[in-house]
Amino acid sequence: MIQSRTQIAVRYAETDMMGVVYHGSYLPWFEIGRTTLLKEHGLSYRQLEADGFRLPVLEVTAKYLRPALYDDLLTVITTMRERPLLRIRLDYEIRREQELLATGSTTHAFIDREGRPVRPPPHFARTMSTLFGS
């Protein structure tokens, strides 16, 4: 299992007229968590794309437990529980201090520039093998 923590300050543009975070604002936070987790382990999204790989979202889930509010300082906890092979699944928690506000997950697949499913690049696979001890 690997995990990352990223802090997000809720911007006014991410809220409705009541100062409550709009439900769609959570998906970009998941993306920030995902790219941060990969970058912290030496796997840059920019480099993956430069090498001809894409990671489109196949599935996304979100469960909203408590509202996030304008100007809250939130922590996005991103967890990869299993070594990815052809697909990557990531789990997310959005917290305000210790309070759990939302959970979610995304599943991604590797594709090439033409949109065909492919295996991850060798450097990605080696890094994951090292991180997951397999």
Backbone as a ProteinNet text record, in pm:
[ID]
protein_1_A
[PRIMARY]
MIQSRTQIAVRYAETDMMGVVYHGSYLPWFEIGRTTLLKEHGLSYRQLEADGFRLPVLEVTAKYLRPALYDDLLTVITTMRERPLLRIRLDYEIRREQELLATGSTTHAFIDREGRPVRPPPHFARTMSTLFGS
[TERTIARY]
84.8	0	89	53.3	120.4	14.8	58.1	-37.7	27.2	-56.8	-12.6	-113.9	-65	-152.5	-125.9	-233.5	-224.6	-322.7	-279.9	-370.9	-431.6	-560.2	-637.5	-709.4	-700.6	-781.2	-901.4	-1021.1	-1143.3	-1154.3	-1163	-1178	-1326.6	-1355.1	-1492.6	-1559.2	-1485.4	-1540	-1582.8	-1538.5	-1573.8	-1700.6	-1763.4	-1880.2	-2005.6	-2118.3	-2244.8	-2272.8	-2391.7	-2424.9	-2427.6	-2435.3	-2437.3	-2297.3	-2195.2	-2058.9	-2025.3	-2113.1	-2091.7	-2025.8	-1926.8	-1856.6	-1951.4	-1949.7	-2028.1	-1973.9	-2063.1	-2021.2	-1918.2	-1927.2	-1833.3	-1692.1	-1675.7	-1542.8	-1452.4	-1510.9	-1429.8	-1346.7	-1396.1	-1324.5	-1187.8	-1175.6	-1041.8	-951	-1008.1	-926.8	-875.1	-957.7	-910.1	-792.3	-805.1	-697.4	-569.1	-581.6	-464.1	-400.1	-481.3	-428.5	-358.4	-417.6	-360.6	-226.8	-221	-95.9	11.4	-27.5	69.5	126.3	41.1	88.9	190.9	160.6	253.6	384.2	372.1	491.8	581.5	520.8	599.6	679.7	640.1	709.6	786.4	816.1	900.3	831.6	698.6	621.5	540.2	598	535.3	431.1	311	208.5	260	330.5	385.3	476	561.8	653.1	578.1	477.4	396.5	333.4	279	216.8	320.8	437.6	544.2	590.4	583.7	622.6	511.6	395.4	287.6	180.2	178.4	80.2	-24.8	-145.8	-256.9	-320.5	-386.8	-456.2	-599.7	-686.8	-824.5	-898.3	-994.9	-1080.2	-1181.4	-1186.8	-1286.9	-1408.6	-1381.5	-1489.1	-1452.9	-1554.3	-1534.8	-1653.2	-1623.2	-1727.8	-1698.8	-1803.6	-1788.7	-1904.7	-1872	-1973.7	-1950.5	-2054.5	-2044.8	-2106.1	-2026	-2070.5	-2102.8	-2020.4	-2036.9	-1996.7	-2054.4	-2018.9	-1882.6	-1808.7	-1690.2	-1737.2	-1671.3	-1716	-1606.6	-1649.2	-1554.9	-1445.6	-1322.6	-1203.2	-1158	-1224.6	-1174.8	-1037.9	-953.4	-828.7	-852.2	-847.7	-879.6	-754.1	-758.8	-652.8	-711.8	-649.5	-686.3	-588	-640.8	-557.8	-584.9	-480.4	-491.7	-418	-484	-426.7	-435.5	-322.7	-318.8	-294.7	-394.7	-388	-320.4	-328.9	-273.8	-185.3	-84.6	5	-74.4	-70.2	-144.9	-77	-158.2	-107.1	-152.3	-273.1	-325.5	-415.3	-469.4	-556.5	-501.8	-535.6	-495.8	-622.2	-632.5	-743.9	-686	-747	-705.1	-826	-804.4	-908.8	-874.4	-977.5	-958.4	-1041.5	-985.9	-1058.8	-1036.4	-1142.8	-1131.7	-1162.8	-1068	-1082.9	-1062.1	-1136.4	-1113.8	-1062.7	-932.6	-864.3	-892.3	-954.2	-980.6	-1118.2	-1201.4	-1338.7	-1342.7	-1397.8	-1411	-1531.5	-1505.3	-1611.5	-1661.1	-1569.2	-1608.2	-1507.9	-1555.5	-1468.8	-1495.5	-1401.4	-1422	-1316.1	-1330.7	-1231.4	-1234.1	-1121.4	-1114.7	-1040.7	-1080.1	-1011.5	-968.6	-844.1	-784	-722.4	-708.8	-639.2	-531.8	-425.9	-323.1	-367.8	-356.1	-379.6	-265.6	-251	-150.3	-214.3	-138.2	-187.2	-307.5	-319.8	-432.2	-552.7	-540.8	-652.9	-661.4	-556.5	-555.8	-503.4	-565.6	-514.6	-372.3	-285.9	-147.1	-102.8	9	70	139.1	156.4	227.3	371.1	431.7	570.5	661.6	774.3	864	905.9	936.8	980.3	867	743.2	627.7	613.3	619.5	605.8	716.5	839.7	951.8	930.7	888.2	863.9	755.2	646.4	537.4	583.5	661.6	714.1	798.1	880.8	963.9	876.5	778.9	693.8	606.4	561.9	472.6	545.9	678	757.4	726.7	699.1	668.8	742
-118	0	123.7	219.7	349.1	457.1	567	670.7	807.7	906.3	1044.5	1135.3	1247.3	1348.1	1482	1548.5	1677.7	1772.7	1894.9	1993	2081	2108.8	2191.4	2297.6	2422.4	2528.9	2550.3	2541.5	2555.4	2698.9	2710.5	2841.9	2875.9	3003.6	3049.5	2991.7	2980.6	2929.3	2782.9	2712.6	2570.7	2551.9	2662.8	2655.6	2709.1	2679.9	2736.2	2865.8	2919.2	3047	3037.3	2916.4	2898.2	2875.9	2878.1	2855	2708.3	2619.3	2475	2428.7	2341.9	2293.9	2216.7	2253.8	2188	2046.3	1948.9	1808	1780.2	1848.2	1826.5	1874.9	1959	2009.9	1901.6	1792.3	1686.2	1611.1	1600.7	1523.8	1585	1717.1	1773.3	1751	1745.8	1718.2	1575.1	1482.1	1344.3	1343.1	1420.4	1425.5	1482	1584.5	1641.1	1535.2	1461.8	1354.6	1247.1	1208	1103.1	1145.7	1265	1309.3	1333.5	1379.1	1398.9	1265.9	1166.2	1033.9	979.5	986.9	935.3	1015	1146.3	1231.3	1204.2	1184.3	1156.6	1026.8	941.2	814.3	812.5	932.8	944.7	914.4	920.8	889	1011.6	1091.8	1215.1	1188.7	1245.3	1236.5	1297	1408.7	1475.9	1381.1	1306	1214.7	1096.2	1044.5	936.2	979.6	1100.4	1150.6	1174.4	1229	1251.1	1118.7	1011.3	878.4	808.9	877.8	823.8	747.8	758.3	685.7	781.8	732.8	806.8	717.8	781.1	707.1	758.3	727.1	775.3	710.5	783.2	733.5	636.4	516.2	417.4	421.5	453.5	454.5	552	620.5	710.3	694	694.4	693.7	805.9	856.4	957.1	942.5	951.4	947	1068.7	1149.7	1274.5	1255.3	1275	1248.3	1375.9	1478	1606.4	1716	1833.9	1938.5	2002.6	2028	2112.8	2254.4	2351.6	2490.3	2581	2696.1	2795.1	2823.1	2825	2856.8	2745.5	2629.5	2515	2474.3	2426.4	2363.2	2213.4	2146.8	2004.8	1923.9	1797.7	1704.5	1596.5	1577.1	1468.8	1355.2	1244.1	1125.3	1028.7	999.3	911.7	782.6	669.8	539.6	447	384.3	276.8	150.1	65.4	-51.3	-172.3	-180.8	-296.5	-250.6	-329.5	-301.9	-305.4	-197.6	-195.6	-280.1	-346.5	-422.2	-351.3	-375.8	-305.6	-189.1	-197.9	-92.7	-43	80.3	140.8	180.6	140.4	184.7	265	381.4	467.6	499.7	505	541.4	677	754.5	890.3	913.4	992.5	1047.8	1198.1	1272	1416.7	1444.7	1507.8	1534.3	1681.8	1729.5	1860	1826.9	1844.8	1795.2	1645.4	1598.2	1454.5	1412.9	1510.1	1481	1433.7	1316.6	1260.5	1324.5	1392.1	1461.7	1383.2	1314.6	1242.5	1130.7	1028.9	920.5	900.7	837.4	810.7	717.3	684.2	600.8	631.8	603.7	610.1	487.4	441.6	332.4	383.9	356	404.7	288.2	303.5	204.6	276.2	204.7	258.4	243.3	352	346.3	419.7	391.1	462.6	586	658.1	781.6	758.2	636.4	603.5	551.2	541.8	497.9	348	274.1	128.9	93.2	-5.3	-50.5	-105.8	-69.6	-115.3	-145.3	-215	-237.6	-109.2	-90.3	29.3	29.6	148.4	153	80.7	30.3	-47.3	25	155.1	226.3	234.9	246.9	249	112.6	6.7	-130.1	-161.2	-120.3	-144.2	-69.1	55.7	135.5	71.7	27.9	-35	-166.2	-244.7	-368.7	-341.1	-236.8	-199	-153.5	-67.8	-13	-120	-216	-318.7	-447.5	-448.2	-563.9	-690.7	-675.8	-797	-794.9
0	0	0	-83.1	-78.1	-57.9	3.3	39.6	27.5	1.5	-10.8	57.8	108.2	168.9	103	62.5	-5.1	60.3	86.2	145	36.4	54.8	-37.3	44.4	2.1	62.7	-28.6	28.6	-51.4	-101.7	-235	-297.5	-311	-315.4	-327.8	-451.9	-561.8	-688.1	-678.6	-575.8	-559.2	-475.3	-436.5	-348.7	-417.2	-353.7	-401.2	-324.1	-339.3	-274.2	-122.2	-68	76.9	133.4	45.9	90.6	108.3	57.9	66.6	-63.1	-51.6	-170.7	-261.3	-389.4	-493.5	-512.2	-530.6	-536.4	-646.1	-758.2	-867.2	-837.3	-735.2	-699.8	-642.4	-597.3	-536.5	-640.8	-762.9	-864.8	-898.8	-915.4	-933.4	-811.7	-693.3	-573.7	-578.1	-626.9	-644.2	-742.1	-849.5	-948.8	-888.8	-808.9	-740.9	-652.8	-578.1	-493.5	-574.1	-686.3	-771.8	-829.5	-887.4	-949.1	-844.4	-726.8	-618.8	-573	-553.4	-510.3	-609.6	-737.2	-837.8	-838.1	-831.9	-834.4	-713	-596.5	-475.7	-487.2	-579.2	-599.6	-732.4	-782.9	-901	-1032.1	-1033.7	-1154.8	-1196.6	-1280.1	-1324.8	-1433.2	-1416.6	-1520.4	-1649.8	-1636.9	-1754.7	-1833.8	-1762.5	-1830.1	-1891.3	-1819.3	-1875.7	-2008.2	-2009.7	-2132.5	-2241.5	-2204.8	-2302.8	-2364	-2285	-2332.5	-2411.9	-2427.2	-2509.5	-2434.2	-2302.3	-2222.2	-2167	-2154.9	-2094.6	-1988.9	-1892	-1785.8	-1772.7	-1868.9	-1859.1	-1741.7	-1691.8	-1584	-1644.1	-1588.4	-1629.1	-1537.2	-1411.6	-1311.7	-1201.1	-1150.2	-1036.2	-941.4	-812.1	-710.4	-612.2	-551.3	-445.7	-348.7	-222	-117.4	-28.1	-13.4	61.3	198.9	301.8	438.5	515.8	498.3	566.4	468.5	477.4	381.5	411.2	305.4	314.1	285.4	345.7	337.1	282.5	233.6	183.6	287.2	240.8	318.7	413.1	410.1	487.9	435.2	523.7	484.1	491.6	377.5	368.1	337.9	374.8	339.6	251.3	135.7	45.4	72.5	120.3	144.7	30.4	-44.9	-161.9	-132.4	-155.8	-124.3	-244.3	-275.8	-374.4	-293	-282.5	-195.6	-259.8	-392.3	-463	-577.9	-604.1	-716.5	-846.4	-923.7	-1049.6	-1156.3	-1235.9	-1349.8	-1476.7	-1521.5	-1638	-1597.8	-1478.9	-1426.6	-1293.7	-1263.9	-1137.1	-1063.3	-938.3	-854.6	-739.7	-716.2	-606.8	-521.2	-390.8	-295.9	-235.2	-206.8	-156.7	-31	58.1	172	170.1	194.3	210.3	357	425.2	568.5	599.5	698	759.5	898.9	918.6	1037.3	1047.7	1155.2	1169.7	1117.8	1081.3	1039.2	893.3	871.3	736.9	668.2	555.2	482.3	361.6	293	171.9	145.5	75.5	29.6	-119.4	-185.3	-326.5	-380.3	-506.9	-573.4	-722.1	-787.4	-932.3	-982.1	-1099.5	-1167	-1303.7	-1339	-1462.8	-1538.5	-1668.9	-1751.9	-1832.2	-1863.9	-1951.6	-2096.3	-2172.5	-2316.2	-2386.6	-2517	-2595.1	-2658.3	-2738.5	-2801.2	-2892.3	-2944.4	-3032.7	-2955.1	-2823.8	-2741.9	-2721.6	-2760.5	-2742.7	-2604.3	-2538.3	-2408.1	-2423.1	-2328	-2328.5	-2185	-2175	-2044.3	-1999.9	-1868.8	-1821.9	-1873.3	-1880.9	-1925.6	-1826.6	-1873.8	-1786.8	-1659.3	-1667.8	-1546.5	-1443.5	-1490.5	-1400.4	-1332.5	-1412.3	-1358.2	-1258.3	-1288.8	-1194.1	-1063.5	-1073.2	-952.3	-867.4	-929.8	-855.3	-792	-862.1	-805	-682.4	-688.6	-574.2	-456.9	-485.5	-380.2	-313.3	-392.1	-339.2	-305.3	-320.8	-282.1	-358.3	-487.2	-565.8	-697.1
[MASK]
++++++++++++++++++++++++++++++++++++++++++++++++++++++++++++++++++++++++++++++++++++++++++++++++++++++++++++++++++++++++++++++++++++++

